[in-house]
């Protein structure tokens, strides 16, 4: 839901930080989905699923942090 709201806000205002915020939350969401699917469907070990999720959450949080420092135009 937050990803969608950030995307809509970006489309309405055109502020780059909102775009980056949406991308960051999207990566976090994608990481959770990918880790769950990899573990349940592809029979990846639980440890590898947690690693996939953790790496993508770290990337997503880094992008969210970056969005906080973008200058407004």
PQR file of N, CA, C, O and H, with PARSE charges and radii, in Angstrom:
ATOM      1  N   UNK A   1       0.795  -1.181   0.000 -0.4000 1.5000
ATOM      2  CA  UNK A   1       0.000   0.000   0.000 -0.0000 2.0000
ATOM      3  C   UNK A   1       0.850   1.263   0.000  0.5500 1.7000
ATOM      4  O   UNK A   1       0.532   2.224  -0.701 -0.5500 1.4000
ATOM      5  N   UNK A   2       1.916   1.271   0.771 -0.4000 1.5000
ATOM      6  CA  UNK A   2       2.782   2.448   0.845 -0.0000 2.0000
ATOM      7  C   UNK A   2       3.462   2.686  -0.505  0.5500 1.7000
ATOM      8  O   UNK A   2       3.632   3.831  -0.926 -0.5500 1.4000
ATOM      9  H   UNK A   2       2.175   0.491   1.341  0.4000 1.0000
ATOM     10  N   UNK A   3       3.843   1.616  -1.170 -0.4000 1.5000
ATOM     11  CA  UNK A   3       4.464   1.749  -2.486 -0.0000 2.0000
ATOM     12  C   UNK A   3       3.516   2.433  -3.463  0.5500 1.7000
ATOM     13  O   UNK A   3       3.917   3.335  -4.198 -0.5500 1.4000
ATOM     14  H   UNK A   3       3.705   0.687  -0.828  0.4000 1.0000
ATOM     15  N   UNK A   4       2.279   2.008  -3.468 -0.4000 1.5000
ATOM     16  CA  UNK A   4       1.272   2.583  -4.362 -0.0000 2.0000
ATOM     17  C   UNK A   4       1.002   4.054  -4.032  0.5500 1.7000
ATOM     18  O   UNK A   4       0.896   4.886  -4.933 -0.5500 1.4000
ATOM     19  H   UNK A   4       1.953   1.275  -2.870  0.4000 1.0000
ATOM     20  N   UNK A   5       0.894   4.366  -2.755 -0.4000 1.5000
ATOM     21  CA  UNK A   5       0.646   5.758  -2.346 -0.0000 2.0000
ATOM     22  C   UNK A   5       1.819   6.651  -2.736  0.5500 1.7000
ATOM     23  O   UNK A   5       1.614   7.767  -3.214 -0.5500 1.4000
ATOM     24  H   UNK A   5       0.980   3.691  -2.024  0.4000 1.0000
ATOM     25  N   UNK A   6       3.042   6.173  -2.538 -0.4000 1.5000
ATOM     26  CA  UNK A   6       4.219   6.957  -2.916 -0.0000 2.0000
ATOM     27  C   UNK A   6       4.263   7.159  -4.428  0.5500 1.7000
ATOM     28  O   UNK A   6       4.625   8.236  -4.902 -0.5500 1.4000
ATOM     29  H   UNK A   6       3.209   5.266  -2.149  0.4000 1.0000
ATOM     30  N   UNK A   7       3.899   6.135  -5.179 -0.4000 1.5000
ATOM     31  CA  UNK A   7       3.874   6.257  -6.637 -0.0000 2.0000
ATOM     32  C   UNK A   7       2.837   7.287  -7.087  0.5500 1.7000
ATOM     33  O   UNK A   7       3.112   8.118  -7.953 -0.5500 1.4000
ATOM     34  H   UNK A   7       3.605   5.260  -4.794  0.4000 1.0000
ATOM     35  N   UNK A   8       1.662   7.228  -6.502 -0.4000 1.5000
ATOM     36  CA  UNK A   8       0.621   8.196  -6.858 -0.0000 2.0000
ATOM     37  C   UNK A   8       1.035   9.615  -6.505  0.5500 1.7000
ATOM     38  O   UNK A   8       0.779  10.548  -7.267 -0.5500 1.4000
ATOM     39  H   UNK A   8       1.438   6.553  -5.798  0.4000 1.0000
ATOM     40  N   UNK A   9       1.676   9.783  -5.348 -0.4000 1.5000
ATOM     41  CA  UNK A   9       2.145  11.109  -4.947 -0.0000 2.0000
ATOM     42  C   UNK A   9       3.215  11.610  -5.907  0.5500 1.7000
ATOM     43  O   UNK A   9       3.244  12.794  -6.244 -0.5500 1.4000
ATOM     44  H   UNK A   9       1.884   9.026  -4.729  0.4000 1.0000
ATOM     45  N   UNK A  10       4.094  10.716  -6.350 -0.4000 1.5000
ATOM     46  CA  UNK A  10       5.116  11.116  -7.315 -0.0000 2.0000
ATOM     47  C   UNK A  10       4.472  11.539  -8.629  0.5500 1.7000
ATOM     48  O   UNK A  10       4.859  12.555  -9.206 -0.5500 1.4000
ATOM     49  H   UNK A  10       4.070   9.754  -6.077  0.4000 1.0000
ATOM     50  N   UNK A  11       3.492  10.774  -9.110 -0.4000 1.5000
ATOM     51  CA  UNK A  11       2.830  11.122 -10.375 -0.0000 2.0000
ATOM     52  C   UNK A  11       2.120  12.468 -10.287  0.5500 1.7000
ATOM     53  O   UNK A  11       2.065  13.219 -11.261 -0.5500 1.4000
ATOM     54  H   UNK A  11       3.177   9.948  -8.641  0.4000 1.0000
ATOM     55  N   UNK A  12       1.581  12.764  -9.111 -0.4000 1.5000
ATOM     56  CA  UNK A  12       0.843  14.020  -8.944 -0.0000 2.0000
ATOM     57  C   UNK A  12       1.786  15.214  -8.808  0.5500 1.7000
ATOM     58  O   UNK A  12       1.508  16.285  -9.347 -0.5500 1.4000
ATOM     59  H   UNK A  12       1.626  12.154  -8.319  0.4000 1.0000
ATOM     60  N   UNK A  13       2.897  15.039  -8.093 -0.4000 1.5000
ATOM     61  CA  UNK A  13       3.774  16.173  -7.802 -0.0000 2.0000
ATOM     62  C   UNK A  13       5.045  16.202  -8.644  0.5500 1.7000
ATOM     63  O   UNK A  13       5.585  17.276  -8.907 -0.5500 1.4000
ATOM     64  H   UNK A  13       3.123  14.168  -7.655  0.4000 1.0000
ATOM     65  N   UNK A  14       5.529  15.037  -9.071 -0.4000 1.5000
ATOM     66  CA  UNK A  14       6.772  14.975  -9.821 -0.0000 2.0000
ATOM     67  C   UNK A  14       8.025  15.118  -8.971  0.5500 1.7000
ATOM     68  O   UNK A  14       9.106  15.355  -9.510 -0.5500 1.4000
ATOM     69  H   UNK A  14       5.090  14.164  -8.858  0.4000 1.0000
ATOM     70  N   UNK A  15       7.906  14.981  -7.658 -0.4000 1.5000
ATOM     71  CA  UNK A  15       9.049  15.127  -6.751 -0.0000 2.0000
ATOM     72  C   UNK A  15       9.892  13.840  -6.793  0.5500 1.7000
ATOM     73  O   UNK A  15       9.378  12.764  -6.489 -0.5500 1.4000
ATOM     74  H   UNK A  15       7.028  14.789  -7.220  0.4000 1.0000
ATOM     75  N   UNK A  16      11.185  13.940  -7.169 -0.4000 1.5000
ATOM     76  CA  UNK A  16      12.026  12.742  -7.296 -0.0000 2.0000
ATOM     77  C   UNK A  16      12.161  11.933  -6.002  0.5500 1.7000
ATOM     78  O   UNK A  16      12.304  10.711  -6.054 -0.5500 1.4000
ATOM     79  H   UNK A  16      11.602  14.815  -7.416  0.4000 1.0000
ATOM     80  N   UNK A  17      12.118  12.591  -4.859 -0.4000 1.5000
ATOM     81  CA  UNK A  17      12.272  11.842  -3.604 -0.0000 2.0000
ATOM     82  C   UNK A  17      11.099  10.891  -3.381  0.5500 1.7000
ATOM     83  O   UNK A  17      11.274   9.827  -2.788 -0.5500 1.4000
ATOM     84  H   UNK A  17      12.001  13.583  -4.817  0.4000 1.0000
ATOM     85  N   UNK A  18       9.927  11.254  -3.842 -0.4000 1.5000
ATOM     86  CA  UNK A  18       8.782  10.344  -3.718 -0.0000 2.0000
ATOM     87  C   UNK A  18       8.938   9.133  -4.632  0.5500 1.7000
ATOM     88  O   UNK A  18       8.522   8.027  -4.287 -0.5500 1.4000
ATOM     89  H   UNK A  18       9.785  12.118  -4.324  0.4000 1.0000
ATOM     90  N   UNK A  19       9.540   9.350  -5.797 -0.4000 1.5000
ATOM     91  CA  UNK A  19       9.805   8.222  -6.690 -0.0000 2.0000
ATOM     92  C   UNK A  19      10.770   7.247  -6.025  0.5500 1.7000
ATOM     93  O   UNK A  19      10.549   6.037  -6.050 -0.5500 1.4000
ATOM     94  H   UNK A  19       9.879  10.249  -6.077  0.4000 1.0000
ATOM     95  N   UNK A  20      11.841   7.775  -5.429 -0.4000 1.5000
ATOM     96  CA  UNK A  20      12.820   6.917  -4.760 -0.0000 2.0000
ATOM     97  C   UNK A  20      12.211   6.221  -3.551  0.5500 1.7000
ATOM     98  O   UNK A  20      12.540   5.070  -3.263 -0.5500 1.4000
ATOM     99  H   UNK A  20      12.020   8.758  -5.409  0.4000 1.0000
ATOM    100  N   UNK A  21      11.321   6.916  -2.842 -0.4000 1.5000
ATOM    101  CA  UNK A  21      10.634   6.300  -1.707 -0.0000 2.0000
ATOM    102  C   UNK A  21       9.807   5.106  -2.172  0.5500 1.7000
ATOM    103  O   UNK A  21       9.833   4.045  -1.549 -0.5500 1.4000
ATOM    104  H   UNK A  21      11.054   7.851  -3.076  0.4000 1.0000
ATOM    105  N   UNK A  22       9.079   5.284  -3.259 -0.4000 1.5000
ATOM    106  CA  UNK A  22       8.283   4.181  -3.805 -0.0000 2.0000
ATOM    107  C   UNK A  22       9.141   3.021  -4.263  0.5500 1.7000
ATOM    108  O   UNK A  22       8.787   1.861  -4.051 -0.5500 1.4000
ATOM    109  H   UNK A  22       9.058   6.146  -3.765  0.4000 1.0000
ATOM    110  N   UNK A  23      10.272   3.325  -4.893 -0.4000 1.5000
ATOM    111  CA  UNK A  23      11.180   2.266  -5.333 -0.0000 2.0000
ATOM    112  C   UNK A  23      11.741   1.503  -4.138  0.5500 1.7000
ATOM    113  O   UNK A  23      11.836   0.276  -4.171 -0.5500 1.4000
ATOM    114  H   UNK A  23      10.560   4.267  -5.066  0.4000 1.0000
ATOM    115  N   UNK A  24      12.111   2.224  -3.087 -0.4000 1.5000
ATOM    116  CA  UNK A  24      12.654   1.572  -1.892 -0.0000 2.0000
ATOM    117  C   UNK A  24      11.653   0.618  -1.252  0.5500 1.7000
ATOM    118  O   UNK A  24      11.991  -0.517  -0.918 -0.5500 1.4000
ATOM    119  H   UNK A  24      12.034   3.221  -3.061  0.4000 1.0000
ATOM    120  N   UNK A  25      10.418   1.087  -1.083 -0.4000 1.5000
ATOM    121  CA  UNK A  25       9.400   0.204  -0.508 -0.0000 2.0000
ATOM    122  C   UNK A  25       9.060  -0.939  -1.448  0.5500 1.7000
ATOM    123  O   UNK A  25       8.750  -2.043  -0.999 -0.5500 1.4000
ATOM    124  H   UNK A  25      10.143   2.009  -1.355  0.4000 1.0000
ATOM    125  N   UNK A  26       9.114  -0.686  -2.742 -0.4000 1.5000
ATOM    126  CA  UNK A  26       8.865  -1.755  -3.711 -0.0000 2.0000
ATOM    127  C   UNK A  26       9.912  -2.848  -3.628  0.5500 1.7000
ATOM    128  O   UNK A  26       9.582  -4.030  -3.725 -0.5500 1.4000
ATOM    129  H   UNK A  26       9.365   0.210  -3.108  0.4000 1.0000
ATOM    130  N   UNK A  27      11.171  -2.471  -3.451 -0.4000 1.5000
ATOM    131  CA  UNK A  27      12.244  -3.467  -3.331 -0.0000 2.0000
ATOM    132  C   UNK A  27      12.084  -4.282  -2.049  0.5500 1.7000
ATOM    133  O   UNK A  27      12.314  -5.491  -2.048 -0.5500 1.4000
ATOM    134  H   UNK A  27      11.439  -1.511  -3.372  0.4000 1.0000
ATOM    135  N   UNK A  28      11.696  -3.630  -0.977 -0.4000 1.5000
ATOM    136  CA  UNK A  28      11.459  -4.359   0.279 -0.0000 2.0000
ATOM    137  C   UNK A  28      10.332  -5.374   0.104  0.5500 1.7000
ATOM    138  O   UNK A  28      10.448  -6.521   0.534 -0.5500 1.4000
ATOM    139  H   UNK A  28      11.510  -2.648  -0.979  0.4000 1.0000
ATOM    140  N   UNK A  29       9.246  -4.945  -0.528 -0.4000 1.5000
ATOM    141  CA  UNK A  29       8.117  -5.844  -0.772 -0.0000 2.0000
ATOM    142  C   UNK A  29       8.529  -6.993  -1.685  0.5500 1.7000
ATOM    143  O   UNK A  29       8.194  -8.150  -1.430 -0.5500 1.4000
ATOM    144  H   UNK A  29       9.152  -4.013  -0.877  0.4000 1.0000
ATOM    145  N   UNK A  30       9.257  -6.668  -2.749 -0.4000 1.5000
ATOM    146  CA  UNK A  30       9.723  -7.684  -3.682 -0.0000 2.0000
ATOM    147  C   UNK A  30      10.629  -8.694  -2.979  0.5500 1.7000
ATOM    148  O   UNK A  30      10.554  -9.892  -3.254 -0.5500 1.4000
ATOM    149  H   UNK A  30       9.529  -5.728  -2.957  0.4000 1.0000
ATOM    150  N   UNK A  31      11.482  -8.217  -2.074 -0.4000 1.5000
ATOM    151  CA  UNK A  31      12.376  -9.124  -1.348 -0.0000 2.0000
ATOM    152  C   UNK A  31      11.620 -10.125  -0.498  0.5500 1.7000
ATOM    153  O   UNK A  31      11.979 -11.302  -0.454 -0.5500 1.4000
ATOM    154  H   UNK A  31      11.543  -7.244  -1.850  0.4000 1.0000
ATOM    155  N   UNK A  32      10.579  -9.668   0.177 -0.4000 1.5000
ATOM    156  CA  UNK A  32       9.782 -10.578   0.998 -0.0000 2.0000
ATOM    157  C   UNK A  32       9.075 -11.613   0.124  0.5500 1.7000
ATOM    158  O   UNK A  32       9.035 -12.796   0.460 -0.5500 1.4000
ATOM    159  H   UNK A  32      10.288  -8.712   0.142  0.4000 1.0000
ATOM    160  N   UNK A  33       8.522 -11.162  -0.989 -0.4000 1.5000
ATOM    161  CA  UNK A  33       7.839 -12.090  -1.894 -0.0000 2.0000
ATOM    162  C   UNK A  33       8.817 -13.082  -2.515  0.5500 1.7000
ATOM    163  O   UNK A  33       8.545 -14.282  -2.575 -0.5500 1.4000
ATOM    164  H   UNK A  33       8.554 -10.200  -1.262  0.4000 1.0000
ATOM    165  N   UNK A  34       9.950 -12.575  -2.973 -0.4000 1.5000
ATOM    166  CA  UNK A  34      10.938 -13.449  -3.606 -0.0000 2.0000
ATOM    167  C   UNK A  34      11.476 -14.494  -2.639  0.5500 1.7000
ATOM    168  O   UNK A  34      11.629 -15.659  -3.007 -0.5500 1.4000
ATOM    169  H   UNK A  34      10.171 -11.601  -2.925  0.4000 1.0000
ATOM    170  N   UNK A  35      11.763 -14.091  -1.417 -0.4000 1.5000
ATOM    171  CA  UNK A  35      12.288 -15.036  -0.423 -0.0000 2.0000
ATOM    172  C   UNK A  35      11.248 -16.114  -0.098  0.5500 1.7000
ATOM    173  O   UNK A  35      11.585 -17.293   0.008 -0.5500 1.4000
ATOM    174  H   UNK A  35      11.640 -13.145  -1.119  0.4000 1.0000
ATOM    175  N   UNK A  36       9.990 -15.706   0.058 -0.4000 1.5000
ATOM    176  CA  UNK A  36       8.938 -16.679   0.345 -0.0000 2.0000
ATOM    177  C   UNK A  36       8.713 -17.642  -0.798  0.5500 1.7000
ATOM    178  O   UNK A  36       8.567 -18.845  -0.578 -0.5500 1.4000
ATOM    179  H   UNK A  36       9.716 -14.749  -0.029  0.4000 1.0000
ATOM    180  N   UNK A  37       8.684 -17.133  -2.014 -0.4000 1.5000
ATOM    181  CA  UNK A  37       8.488 -17.997  -3.182 -0.0000 2.0000
ATOM    182  C   UNK A  37       9.678 -18.923  -3.364  0.5500 1.7000
ATOM    183  O   UNK A  37       9.508 -20.104  -3.665 -0.5500 1.4000
ATOM    184  H   UNK A  37       8.802 -16.156  -2.193  0.4000 1.0000
ATOM    185  N   UNK A  38      10.880 -18.396  -3.182 -0.4000 1.5000
ATOM    186  CA  UNK A  38      12.081 -19.227  -3.341 -0.0000 2.0000
ATOM    187  C   UNK A  38      12.082 -20.369  -2.338  0.5500 1.7000
ATOM    188  O   UNK A  38      12.459 -21.491  -2.675 -0.5500 1.4000
ATOM    189  H   UNK A  38      11.019 -17.436  -2.937  0.4000 1.0000
ATOM    190  N   UNK A  39      11.666 -20.095  -1.117 -0.4000 1.5000
ATOM    191  CA  UNK A  39      11.675 -21.138  -0.088 -0.0000 2.0000
ATOM    192  C   UNK A  39      10.558 -22.156  -0.319  0.5500 1.7000
ATOM    193  O   UNK A  39      10.790 -23.361  -0.225 -0.5500 1.4000
ATOM    194  H   UNK A  39      11.360 -19.183  -0.843  0.4000 1.0000
ATOM    195  N   UNK A  40       9.361 -21.684  -0.617 -0.4000 1.5000
ATOM    196  CA  UNK A  40       8.221 -22.587  -0.734 -0.0000 2.0000
ATOM    197  C   UNK A  40       8.159 -23.323  -2.066  0.5500 1.7000
ATOM    198  O   UNK A  40       7.876 -24.521  -2.095 -0.5500 1.4000
ATOM    199  H   UNK A  40       9.173 -20.705  -0.694  0.4000 1.0000
ATOM    200  N   UNK A  41       8.417 -22.635  -3.152 -0.4000 1.5000
ATOM    201  CA  UNK A  41       8.224 -23.230  -4.481 -0.0000 2.0000
ATOM    202  C   UNK A  41       9.515 -23.829  -5.027  0.5500 1.7000
ATOM    203  O   UNK A  41       9.499 -24.925  -5.588 -0.5500 1.4000
ATOM    204  H   UNK A  41       8.647 -21.662  -3.128  0.4000 1.0000
ATOM    205  N   UNK A  42      10.616 -23.132  -4.871 -0.4000 1.5000
ATOM    206  CA  UNK A  42      11.878 -23.585  -5.461 -0.0000 2.0000
ATOM    207  C   UNK A  42      12.723 -24.422  -4.512  0.5500 1.7000
ATOM    208  O   UNK A  42      13.831 -24.824  -4.865 -0.5500 1.4000
ATOM    209  H   UNK A  42      10.630 -22.242  -4.415  0.4000 1.0000
ATOM    210  N   UNK A  43      12.220 -24.688  -3.322 -0.4000 1.5000
ATOM    211  CA  UNK A  43      12.901 -25.515  -2.318 -0.0000 2.0000
ATOM    212  C   UNK A  43      14.287 -24.985  -1.946  0.5500 1.7000
ATOM    213  O   UNK A  43      15.220 -25.755  -1.717 -0.5500 1.4000
ATOM    214  H   UNK A  43      11.319 -24.361  -3.035  0.4000 1.0000
ATOM    215  N   UNK A  44      14.403 -23.669  -1.891 -0.4000 1.5000
ATOM    216  CA  UNK A  44      15.637 -23.045  -1.416 -0.0000 2.0000
ATOM    217  C   UNK A  44      15.655 -23.167   0.105  0.5500 1.7000
ATOM    218  O   UNK A  44      14.601 -23.122   0.740 -0.5500 1.4000
ATOM    219  H   UNK A  44      13.646 -23.044  -2.076  0.4000 1.0000
ATOM    220  N   UNK A  45      16.819 -23.318   0.685 -0.4000 1.5000
ATOM    221  CA  UNK A  45      16.898 -23.470   2.136 -0.0000 2.0000
ATOM    222  C   UNK A  45      16.387 -22.207   2.839  0.5500 1.7000
ATOM    223  O   UNK A  45      16.387 -21.116   2.270 -0.5500 1.4000
ATOM    224  H   UNK A  45      17.675 -23.355   0.169  0.4000 1.0000
ATOM    225  N   UNK A  46      15.962 -22.384   4.067 -0.4000 1.5000
ATOM    226  CA  UNK A  46      15.438 -21.273   4.851 -0.0000 2.0000
ATOM    227  C   UNK A  46      16.510 -20.193   5.036  0.5500 1.7000
ATOM    228  O   UNK A  46      16.215 -19.000   4.963 -0.5500 1.4000
ATOM    229  H   UNK A  46      15.962 -23.271   4.529  0.4000 1.0000
ATOM    230  N   UNK A  47      17.745 -20.617   5.275 -0.4000 1.5000
ATOM    231  CA  UNK A  47      18.830 -19.659   5.453 -0.0000 2.0000
ATOM    232  C   UNK A  47      19.047 -18.809   4.210  0.5500 1.7000
ATOM    233  O   UNK A  47      19.275 -17.604   4.315 -0.5500 1.4000
ATOM    234  H   UNK A  47      17.984 -21.586   5.334  0.4000 1.0000
ATOM    235  N   UNK A  48      18.977 -19.423   3.039 -0.4000 1.5000
ATOM    236  CA  UNK A  48      19.152 -18.680   1.791 -0.0000 2.0000
ATOM    237  C   UNK A  48      17.975 -17.724   1.576  0.5500 1.7000
ATOM    238  O   UNK A  48      18.170 -16.605   1.103 -0.5500 1.4000
ATOM    239  H   UNK A  48      18.791 -20.401   2.954  0.4000 1.0000
ATOM    240  N   UNK A  49      16.765 -18.151   1.915 -0.4000 1.5000
ATOM    241  CA  UNK A  49      15.605 -17.271   1.812 -0.0000 2.0000
ATOM    242  C   UNK A  49      15.737 -16.055   2.713  0.5500 1.7000
ATOM    243  O   UNK A  49      15.407 -14.937   2.317 -0.5500 1.4000
ATOM    244  H   UNK A  49      16.606 -19.060   2.300  0.4000 1.0000
ATOM    245  N   UNK A  50      16.220 -16.280   3.925 -0.4000 1.5000
ATOM    246  CA  UNK A  50      16.434 -15.171   4.856 -0.0000 2.0000
ATOM    247  C   UNK A  50      17.525 -14.244   4.332  0.5500 1.7000
ATOM    248  O   UNK A  50      17.411 -13.025   4.462 -0.5500 1.4000
ATOM    249  H   UNK A  50      16.488 -17.188   4.246  0.4000 1.0000
ATOM    250  N   UNK A  51      18.574 -14.798   3.745 -0.4000 1.5000
ATOM    251  CA  UNK A  51      19.642 -13.988   3.178 -0.0000 2.0000
ATOM    252  C   UNK A  51      19.128 -13.121   2.027  0.5500 1.7000
ATOM    253  O   UNK A  51      19.443 -11.933   1.954 -0.5500 1.4000
ATOM    254  H   UNK A  51      18.667 -15.788   3.639  0.4000 1.0000
ATOM    255  N   UNK A  52      18.339 -13.715   1.133 -0.4000 1.5000
ATOM    256  CA  UNK A  52      17.756 -12.966   0.017 -0.0000 2.0000
ATOM    257  C   UNK A  52      16.912 -11.816   0.549  0.5500 1.7000
ATOM    258  O   UNK A  52      17.038 -10.679   0.094 -0.5500 1.4000
ATOM    259  H   UNK A  52      18.083 -14.680   1.193  0.4000 1.0000
ATOM    260  N   UNK A  53      16.057 -12.117   1.510 -0.4000 1.5000
ATOM    261  CA  UNK A  53      15.185 -11.095   2.088 -0.0000 2.0000
ATOM    262  C   UNK A  53      16.005  -9.998   2.760  0.5500 1.7000
ATOM    263  O   UNK A  53      15.719  -8.814   2.580 -0.5500 1.4000
ATOM    264  H   UNK A  53      15.955 -13.040   1.880  0.4000 1.0000
ATOM    265  N   UNK A  54      17.004 -10.375   3.518 -0.4000 1.5000
ATOM    266  CA  UNK A  54      17.805  -9.393   4.251 -0.0000 2.0000
ATOM    267  C   UNK A  54      18.569  -8.464   3.312  0.5500 1.7000
ATOM    268  O   UNK A  54      18.645  -7.259   3.552 -0.5500 1.4000
ATOM    269  H   UNK A  54      17.236 -11.336   3.664  0.4000 1.0000
ATOM    270  N   UNK A  55      19.128  -9.018   2.256 -0.4000 1.5000
ATOM    271  CA  UNK A  55      19.880  -8.195   1.302 -0.0000 2.0000
ATOM    272  C   UNK A  55      18.951  -7.196   0.623  0.5500 1.7000
ATOM    273  O   UNK A  55      19.294  -6.020   0.498 -0.5500 1.4000
ATOM    274  H   UNK A  55      19.066  -9.996   2.061  0.4000 1.0000
ATOM    275  N   UNK A  56      17.780  -7.651   0.185 -0.4000 1.5000
ATOM    276  CA  UNK A  56      16.862  -6.748  -0.494 -0.0000 2.0000
ATOM    277  C   UNK A  56      16.254  -5.720   0.457  0.5500 1.7000
ATOM    278  O   UNK A  56      15.985  -4.590   0.049 -0.5500 1.4000
ATOM    279  H   UNK A  56      17.502  -8.606   0.287  0.4000 1.0000
ATOM    280  N   UNK A  57      16.036  -6.090   1.708 -0.4000 1.5000
ATOM    281  CA  UNK A  57      15.560  -5.110   2.693 -0.0000 2.0000
ATOM    282  C   UNK A  57      16.632  -4.053   2.932  0.5500 1.7000
ATOM    283  O   UNK A  57      16.322  -2.865   3.022 -0.5500 1.4000
ATOM    284  H   UNK A  57      16.255  -7.007   2.040  0.4000 1.0000
ATOM    285  N   UNK A  58      17.889  -4.474   3.036 -0.4000 1.5000
ATOM    286  CA  UNK A  58      18.977  -3.504   3.237 -0.0000 2.0000
ATOM    287  C   UNK A  58      19.080  -2.543   2.049  0.5500 1.7000
ATOM    288  O   UNK A  58      19.260  -1.340   2.238 -0.5500 1.4000
ATOM    289  H   UNK A  58      18.142  -5.439   2.963  0.4000 1.0000
ATOM    290  N   UNK A  59      18.967  -3.065   0.838 -0.4000 1.5000
ATOM    291  CA  UNK A  59      19.001  -2.207  -0.351 -0.0000 2.0000
ATOM    292  C   UNK A  59      17.820  -1.251  -0.345  0.5500 1.7000
ATOM    293  O   UNK A  59      17.979  -0.059  -0.606 -0.5500 1.4000
ATOM    294  H   UNK A  59      18.821  -4.043   0.683  0.4000 1.0000
ATOM    295  N   UNK A  60      16.625  -1.777  -0.045 -0.4000 1.5000
ATOM    296  CA  UNK A  60      15.430  -0.941  -0.012 -0.0000 2.0000
ATOM    297  C   UNK A  60      15.519   0.158   1.040  0.5500 1.7000
ATOM    298  O   UNK A  60      15.138   1.299   0.777 -0.5500 1.4000
ATOM    299  H   UNK A  60      16.496  -2.745   0.167  0.4000 1.0000
ATOM    300  N   UNK A  61      16.011  -0.170   2.211 -0.4000 1.5000
ATOM    301  CA  UNK A  61      16.153   0.844   3.258 -0.0000 2.0000
ATOM    302  C   UNK A  61      17.210   1.878   2.889  0.5500 1.7000
ATOM    303  O   UNK A  61      17.076   3.055   3.226 -0.5500 1.4000
ATOM    304  H   UNK A  61      16.321  -1.097   2.425  0.4000 1.0000
ATOM    305  N   UNK A  62      18.259   1.443   2.198 -0.4000 1.5000
ATOM    306  CA  UNK A  62      19.257   2.393   1.718 -0.0000 2.0000
ATOM    307  C   UNK A  62      18.663   3.379   0.719  0.5500 1.7000
ATOM    308  O   UNK A  62      18.977   4.569   0.753 -0.5500 1.4000
ATOM    309  H   UNK A  62      18.368   0.487   1.924  0.4000 1.0000
ATOM    310  N   UNK A  63      17.811   2.888  -0.165 -0.4000 1.5000
ATOM    311  CA  UNK A  63      17.156   3.768  -1.131 -0.0000 2.0000
ATOM    312  C   UNK A  63      16.184   4.710  -0.429  0.5500 1.7000
ATOM    313  O   UNK A  63      16.085   5.881  -0.795 -0.5500 1.4000
ATOM    314  H   UNK A  63      17.556   1.921  -0.193  0.4000 1.0000
ATOM    315  N   UNK A  64      15.473   4.214   0.569 -0.4000 1.5000
ATOM    316  CA  UNK A  64      14.569   5.081   1.329 -0.0000 2.0000
ATOM    317  C   UNK A  64      15.368   6.167   2.044  0.5500 1.7000
ATOM    318  O   UNK A  64      14.963   7.329   2.061 -0.5500 1.4000
ATOM    319  H   UNK A  64      15.554   3.263   0.866  0.4000 1.0000
ATOM    320  N   UNK A  65      16.496   5.790   2.632 -0.4000 1.5000
ATOM    321  CA  UNK A  65      17.328   6.787   3.301 -0.0000 2.0000
ATOM    322  C   UNK A  65      17.835   7.819   2.288  0.5500 1.7000
ATOM    323  O   UNK A  65      17.869   9.013   2.585 -0.5500 1.4000
ATOM    324  H   UNK A  65      16.825   4.845   2.618  0.4000 1.0000
ATOM    325  N   UNK A  66      18.225   7.367   1.109 -0.4000 1.5000
ATOM    326  CA  UNK A  66      18.676   8.275   0.061 -0.0000 2.0000
ATOM    327  C   UNK A  66      17.552   9.231  -0.337  0.5500 1.7000
ATOM    328  O   UNK A  66      17.802  10.406  -0.604 -0.5500 1.4000
ATOM    329  H   UNK A  66      18.197   6.397   0.868  0.4000 1.0000
ATOM    330  N   UNK A  67      16.320   8.732  -0.377 -0.4000 1.5000
ATOM    331  CA  UNK A  67      15.186   9.595  -0.769 -0.0000 2.0000
ATOM    332  C   UNK A  67      14.978  10.727   0.236  0.5500 1.7000
ATOM    333  O   UNK A  67      14.458  11.784  -0.122 -0.5500 1.4000
ATOM    334  H   UNK A  67      16.117   7.778  -0.161  0.4000 1.0000
ATOM    335  N   UNK A  68      15.370  10.520   1.463 -0.4000 1.5000
ATOM    336  CA  UNK A  68      15.227  11.567   2.477 -0.0000 2.0000
ATOM    337  C   UNK A  68      16.214  12.706   2.259  0.5500 1.7000
ATOM    338  O   UNK A  68      15.980  13.825   2.717 -0.5500 1.4000
ATOM    339  H   UNK A  68      15.793   9.662   1.754  0.4000 1.0000
ATOM    340  N   UNK A  69      17.327  12.428   1.556 -0.4000 1.5000
ATOM    341  CA  UNK A  69      18.359  13.434   1.360 -0.0000 2.0000
ATOM    342  C   UNK A  69      18.317  14.091  -0.012  0.5500 1.7000
ATOM    343  O   UNK A  69      19.111  14.991  -0.283 -0.5500 1.4000
ATOM    344  H   UNK A  69      17.516  11.519   1.185  0.4000 1.0000
ATOM    345  N   UNK A  70      17.404  13.660  -0.887 -0.4000 1.5000
ATOM    346  CA  UNK A  70      17.304  14.298  -2.191 -0.0000 2.0000
ATOM    347  C   UNK A  70      16.790  15.718  -2.035  0.5500 1.7000
ATOM    348  O   UNK A  70      15.901  15.990  -1.228 -0.5500 1.4000
ATOM    349  H   UNK A  70      16.759  12.928  -0.667  0.4000 1.0000
ATOM    350  N   UNK A  71      17.352  16.597  -2.803 -0.4000 1.5000
ATOM    351  CA  UNK A  71      16.919  17.991  -2.739 -0.0000 2.0000
ATOM    352  C   UNK A  71      15.656  18.168  -3.574  0.5500 1.7000
ATOM    353  O   UNK A  71      15.479  17.532  -4.613 -0.5500 1.4000
ATOM    354  H   UNK A  71      18.075  16.376  -3.459  0.4000 1.0000
ATOM    355  N   UNK A  72      14.804  19.030  -3.099 -0.4000 1.5000
ATOM    356  CA  UNK A  72      13.612  19.344  -3.865 -0.0000 2.0000
ATOM    357  C   UNK A  72      13.970  20.341  -4.951  0.5500 1.7000
ATOM    358  O   UNK A  72      14.823  21.211  -4.776 -0.5500 1.4000
ATOM    359  H   UNK A  72      14.947  19.546  -2.254  0.4000 1.0000
ATOM    360  N   UNK A  73      13.296  20.187  -6.067 -0.4000 1.5000
ATOM    361  CA  UNK A  73      13.551  21.100  -7.189 -0.0000 2.0000
ATOM    362  C   UNK A  73      12.603  22.263  -7.161  0.5500 1.7000
ATOM    363  O   UNK A  73      12.669  23.134  -8.028 -0.5500 1.4000
ATOM    364  H   UNK A  73      12.603  19.480  -6.209  0.4000 1.0000
TER
END
